[in-house]
Amino acid sequence: THCISSAASDVYKRQGIKLALNAGYEVYKNKVIIWSSDEFGRITKAFFEKMGASVIMTTDINVVYDNAPSADFIYFCDMHCVEELIGLKGILDLDLLVQLNEVLGYVHLIGSIDNEYVNQRNSSVYPNKIGQSSVMSESLAYLGITPIIQLQVAGFKVAECLHTGMEHDLVQNITKV
């Protein structure tokens, strides 16, 4: 049994929406295929649906092919899938997907995807990074620890200002109207 904390769940939900929006896709009223069979996918599916998307979650290639013609994008987020999803040895046939829907988008969070292979076929995956199984292709980790430390220090400064009555740019007085 695997338990996901509410904080981790919140990150998964936001990461899915963030990637879809950054890739240029609307979520509201879009049809999304989520390639996942784990808790990560279930959490993402629930949040996409809450945001107004029609969502199919599967790891069945036939379900993907059946729904590809009317889908807006496929969102890859299966933490446990070790097979290559799209590539020379991919379990999904990119040429067939393009035949079924030439404007179908591919948004990738987790899973093995050969971006070079995709790009050679005039398709694209967002983000255009090497996709690996069990590894997120896009996270906020690239920012490092500095913004977190700066935010924490700013919070301490605001607390100090409020406690001592000191004025500072970080503190904004809020008055009721």
N, C-alpha and C positions, 0 to 999 in steps of 0.2 A: 504494500500500500504506500502511496506517495501523497504527502500532504503539502499543499502550497499555502504559504502565509498570505494574509490579506494584502500585505505590502507588495509581495511578489506578484500576486494576482493583479494588483493595480498597475504595476509596471507592464505586465504582459498586455493588458487592455490598451493602455496608452501607446505602447510601442507599436501595436498593430495599426491603430488609427493614424499615428504619426507617420509610419512608413507609407501607408496608403495615400495619405494627403500629400506627403512629400513627393510621391511618385506621380502625382497629378490626377489621382482618382477621387471622385466623390464617393462617399460611402452611402449616404442617404439615397434610397431607392435604387441602388446598384445591386447587381447579382454577383455575389462573391463565392468562389469555390475555395474552401480552406482545405489544404492538404495537411491533415493531421489526424492522429488517432489517440492523442494523449490529452492530459489536463490542460496543457498549454493551448491546444486548439479549442477545447471546450470553453475555456475562459474567453478567448478571442472571439469565438463564434457568438457567445452570449452578448458581448459588448458590441460587436458589429450589428447584431440584430437590434439591440437597444438604440443604436444610432440610425436605424431605419433601413438597413440592408437586408436583402433576401440572401440567406446563406445556406450553402450545402457544405457539410464537413465530411470528408471521405479520404481514404487512401486506396480506393478502388479505381484503377485506370479507366474502366468502362464507364463508371459514373462521371468521371471527369470528361471523357469524350462525349457522353450523352448531353452534358450540360454546357460544354464549351461554346457551342454556337450562340447561346443567349447570355453568356457570362461577360462581365466587364473585366474581371481580373481573377487570377489564381493567387492566393496568399499561402506561401509555404512556411509552415511553422511546426513541423513534427520533430520534437527533440530526440526521438529514438530511432528515426529512420536512418539506416546506415548505407542503403543503396544510393547510387547516383540518381537524382531525380530527372535532370535534363542534361544531356551531354551525349557523347558518342555511345556510351553504354547505359544511357538513362532509361529508367523504367517508363517515362513518358516520351512519346514520339513528338518532338517539336514540329516536325514537318506536317504531321497530321493535325496538330493543334492549330497551326497557321492556316491550313486548308479549311478547317472547321470555323475559324474565326480569326481573320487576319488582323484585327485590332485588339485581340485579347491581350491583356496586360499580365505581367508576372512580377509579383512583389515577394521578396525573399527575406525571411528573417532567420530561419534555420533549415539546414539540409544541404546536401551536396549538389551544387549546380555549376556547370562549366560555362561561365560567362563568355569565354572566348568562342565556344561552340555556338552559343545563342547569338552573339554579335555577328558571326560569320553568316548567319541565316537572316540577317536584317531584322532581327527581333531584339528586344532588350529586356533586361531584368533590373529592377530597382531594389536595392542599391547595386551599382555596378562593381561589386566586390566579389572576391572568391568565396563561394558558398561551401561550407563544410558541414558534415553531419555533427550534431550535438554542439554547435558553436553558433552564437548569434552573429549575423553578418553586420549588423548595425546596432550599436548601443551608445550610451553616453559616456562609456569608459574612456574614449579618446580625449575627453576633457581633462582627465586626471583628477587628482585630489584637491588642487588649488581652489576651484570654485566652491567646493564644499567647505573648505577651511575659511574662505573669505565670507561665505554666507553665515557660518557659525560665529565668526568674529563680529560681523555686523550685528547679529542678534544680541551678542553680549554688550556691544556698544549702545544699542537702543535700550536695553534693560538698564544699563548704568545711567543713561540720560534720563529715563523715566523715573528711576529711583532717586536721583539727586536733583531733578528739576533742571538739568543742564540743557541748553538748546543745542541742536545739531542738525545738519542736513538730513540725516537718516530718520529723524523724528518729525512726524507731521501731526500737528494738533488737529483733532477732529471735534467739531462742535455740533451739537444738535440744533436743527433749525426749527 
